[in-house]
Amino acid sequence: MNPVKKSSLATLLALVGLLAVFACETDSLDDAYRRIYLAKYAVDFPTSEEELHRCESNRVKTCLDLVAKATDGKRRLLAVEPNKALDRTLKTIVSSCPLEDSDQQELCLGAIVALYFFTEPELDARILRELMKAERTVLHKVFSPSMFGWYYNRPQPKVWIDAVSKLPPDDFPHDGKASVINAFGASKPAGLGDGVRLLK
């Protein structure tokens, strides 16, 4: 075979291989978000340590299946290099949250719940930087009145409080600005919150 053609073929095969890896990683993360989504939005998902204990002690199948799926979602997310995983998570939030399609909303909300797992200061700074640039339809989902678990585990909550305080009230649904600011300042959820913190 002509050396030039051989080199071109090798380059093409390498490119195809990289695209296949990227597609597989993307599909895996999309599936991770859909599974992590269950930790906040599935009706039978436990929302406290006590509920989880009852679920496990009584072997409640519906509850156990949901916990297993959500835990697998966490495993898939954390299997990806953190910067890559966060990059994909933020892109999913920005692209999916403005869409009203139910499948896209599940991706959007699952990716928002997944922010809970990015607590390194440099990753948290990236989250803040990207969300502060997001359009209002995205912020309305990110700053939900139902509150997300990731509000409560930021490494530098004061930075979030200062940034969120500067946003106009219209960026928050249902006049929820004060509640979101208070959540970033709290050490733990005032209510039951979501079950993402229960995932082992």
KAJO-V735628 format. One record per residue. N is the residue number from 1. RES is the residue in one small letter. SS is DSSP state (~ for helix, > for strand, _ for the rest). PHI is phi in whole degrees, -180 to 180 (* if undefined). Layout:
N:RES:SS:PHI, N:RES:SS:PHI
This chain:
1:m:_:*, 2:n:_:-55, 3:p:~:-56, 4:v:~:-67, 5:k:~:-65, 6:k:~:-62, 7:s:~:-65, 8:s:~:-65, 9:l:~:-65, 10:a:~:-64, 11:t:~:-64, 12:l:~:-64, 13:l:~:-64, 14:a:~:-64, 15:l:~:-66, 16:v:~:-61, 17:g:~:-63, 18:l:~:-64, 19:l:~:-64, 20:a:~:-64, 21:v:~:-63, 22:f:~:-63, 23:a:~:-63, 24:c:~:-65, 25:e:~:-64, 26:t:~:-63, 27:d:~:-61, 28:s:~:-65, 29:l:~:-71, 30:d:~:-58, 31:d:~:-66, 32:a:~:-61, 33:y:~:-62, 34:r:~:-65, 35:r:~:-78, 36:i:~:-65, 37:y:~:-50, 38:l:~:-61, 39:a:~:-64, 40:k:~:-109, 41:y:~:-110, 42:a:_:-74, 43:v:_:-58, 44:d:_:-94, 45:f:_:-80, 46:p:_:-65, 47:t:_:-114, 48:s:_:-150, 49:e:~:-60, 50:e:~:-64, 51:e:~:-65, 52:l:~:-64, 53:h:~:-62, 54:r:~:-64, 55:c:~:-59, 56:e:~:-74, 57:s:~:-66, 58:n:_:-92, 59:r:_:52, 60:v:_:-77, 61:k:~:-60, 62:t:~:-58, 63:c:~:-64, 64:l:~:-62, 65:d:~:-64, 66:l:~:-65, 67:v:~:-64, 68:a:~:-63, 69:k:~:-65, 70:a:~:-65, 71:t:~:-64, 72:d:~:-65, 73:g:~:-61, 74:k:~:-61, 75:r:~:-60, 76:r:~:-64, 77:l:~:-64, 78:l:~:-76, 79:a:_:-75, 80:v:_:-92, 81:e:_:-51, 82:p:~:-53, 83:n:~:-65, 84:k:~:-67, 85:a:~:-63, 86:l:~:-68, 87:d:~:-57, 88:r:~:-66, 89:t:~:-63, 90:l:~:-66, 91:k:~:-64, 92:t:~:-65, 93:i:~:-61, 94:v:~:-67, 95:s:~:-87, 96:s:~:-91, 97:c:_:-64, 98:p:_:-73, 99:l:_:-89, 100:e:_:-94, 101:d:_:-57, 102:s:~:-62, 103:d:~:-65, 104:q:~:-68, 105:q:~:-67, 106:e:~:-65, 107:l:~:-63, 108:c:~:-56, 109:l:~:-69, 110:g:~:-64, 111:a:~:-67, 112:i:~:-65, 113:v:~:-59, 114:a:~:-66, 115:l:~:-59, 116:y:~:-55, 117:f:~:-89, 118:f:_:-109, 119:t:_:-116, 120:e:_:-64, 121:p:~:-52, 122:e:~:-71, 123:l:~:-71, 124:d:~:-62, 125:a:~:-63, 126:r:~:-65, 127:i:~:-59, 128:l:~:-60, 129:r:~:-60, 130:e:~:-73, 131:l:~:-70, 132:m:_:-67, 133:k:_:-96, 134:a:_:-72, 135:e:_:-75, 136:r:~:-61, 137:t:~:-62, 138:v:~:-74, 139:l:~:-62, 140:h:~:-64, 141:k:~:-85, 142:v:~:-65, 143:f:_:-102, 144:s:_:-72, 145:p:_:-67, 146:s:_:-82, 147:m:_:66, 148:f:_:-106, 149:g:~:-61, 150:w:~:-70, 151:y:~:-59, 152:y:~:-94, 153:n:~:-124, 154:r:_:-74, 155:p:_:-67, 156:q:_:-133, 157:p:~:-58, 158:k:~:-63, 159:v:~:-62, 160:w:~:-67, 161:i:~:-59, 162:d:~:-63, 163:a:~:-69, 164:v:~:-66, 165:s:~:-62, 166:k:_:-85, 167:l:_:-77, 168:p:_:-69, 169:p:~:-56, 170:d:~:-67, 171:d:~:-77, 172:f:_:-119, 173:p:~:-71, 174:h:~:55, 175:d:~:52, 176:g:_:-95, 177:k:~:-58, 178:a:~:-61, 179:s:~:-66, 180:v:~:-66, 181:i:~:-60, 182:n:~:-63, 183:a:~:-64, 184:f:~:-65, 185:g:~:-91, 186:a:_:-90, 187:s:_:-84, 188:k:_:-156, 189:p:_:-58, 190:a:_:-70, 191:g:_:-108, 192:l:_:-74, 193:g:_:65, 194:d:_:-112, 195:g:~:-91, 196:v:~:-60, 197:r:~:-70, 198:l:~:-87, 199:l:_:-74, 200:k:_:-89
